[in-house]
Amino acid sequence: MRRRYSLRSYLAGAVAARAGDEMSGPALTLAGFALAGSAAEASSMLAALTVSAAVGGPVLGALLDRAVRPGRLLAGALVLYATGLGTVLFALDRLPFALTLTLAAVTGLSGPALSGGWTAQLPRVVPEDRLPRANALDATTFNVASLIGPALAGIVAEAWGAPSAVVVSAVLIATALPAAWRLPARTGRPVPRRRSSMTGQLASGVRTIVGRPLLARATLASIVSCVAQGVFAACLPLLGERALGGAGRGTLLLTCTAVAALAADAVLARFPLAMAPDALVRVGGLVQAGGFALAATGSPALLVLAALVVGIGEGPQLAALFAVRHREAPDHLRGRIFTTGASLKITGFALGSAAAGPLLGWSLPGTLALAAGTEALAAPVALAIPTRTAPPPTDAPAAAVPPPAHGTAPPRPVPTPTSTPAATRPDSDSRP
């Protein structure tokens, strides 16, 4: 199957789907701002689209782990997402705003399919020895999508209006359907139909994330980062209107962020840092905090510089996060871990967008300062999770040693291996 399905097909489909996804948020925000005339309502539209991922991600992950042909399930999710965007656009300015928000929330249920759900299939596309390079390329598709999506949203909105930008985003997502449909089937033994409840299967992904401290640290840091990114994204239309001469131009700042992220990933691929991906996740958050602080100045030149700084932190952070997930995720739980992690990040983004709405009416610089302060907390909050101090358990539980009989020497202890298993060693995986 791998001979028929190349990595190029995977990457092409990922870029199309993720570019449409990256475009949909700014496009809906601009459409809400144009039709509702309120920055608060526009940010609530973005929050509604993303907040439901907290439910959709784990459910989708559990279904992917059970599916023999997970690609077809992903294709169905893409159809739902693209159709939902069209429905929300039709409802804007025609139906009550509360109902439109509900439709946006339903659409967002399938959002994790475009991020974690797709990435979870990567080990079935390439051999294990090529996975580190493929992982780096997969992370790059997010940067390319971040470059294409917001730029298209701003350009199309300026040329033909914000509603047209929503239509283009739905079309981009639909073009990824063939690549998703043809993703390789699950190989090896058939997936067992467990009798455990769906609730139990959903909880298994969360338990694995929580139970592996290095994975939990990286996940928590990425969630806090996404909260700050959500605050920043909600500020873009107002930033564009006040500093750049048009609300649509605010989304072009995300293009600067994507360019910087691509450049940072390229530099690190050529000159890798002597740093574990776990640490790089946290360092990337601190760099982004500096960018958000620069944006609070409101100067057009410093806004562009701020967007570049954010990208320098965001690109390597995402590649490092994928490296940690691939290293820590058991194969039979990979779909759940990736989609649950993606849904938690998307939900964090939604919470940041929702919190920014009321604050924008108070102070734009104050809202950007909140984004910087939140991002700065990502590293210390993640480090608050303790790591194991005892040696990791072996595959089989150790047998109990009975006390020595009277008059006999106690048994000699078995030497403990000094090497750490690769599943828990921070630097065991190749850096992207």
VENCOR-V276285 format. One record per run of one state. SS is the DSSP state (~ for helix, > for strand, _ for the rest). FROM is the first residue (numbers start at 1). TO is the last residue. If there is no record, write none. Layout:
SS | FROM | TO
SS | FROM | TO
//
This chain:
_ | 1 | 6
~ | 7 | 36
_ | 37 | 38
~ | 39 | 51
_ | 52 | 52
~ | 53 | 66
_ | 67 | 69
~ | 70 | 91
_ | 92 | 96
~ | 97 | 108
_ | 109 | 110
~ | 111 | 114
_ | 115 | 115
~ | 116 | 119
_ | 120 | 121
~ | 122 | 124
_ | 125 | 127
~ | 128 | 160
_ | 161 | 161
~ | 162 | 175
_ | 176 | 176
~ | 177 | 181
_ | 182 | 197
~ | 198 | 211
_ | 212 | 212
~ | 213 | 244
_ | 245 | 246
~ | 247 | 250
_ | 251 | 251
~ | 252 | 270
_ | 271 | 276
~ | 277 | 295
_ | 296 | 299
~ | 300 | 328
_ | 329 | 330
~ | 331 | 360
_ | 361 | 363
~ | 364 | 383
_ | 384 | 432
//
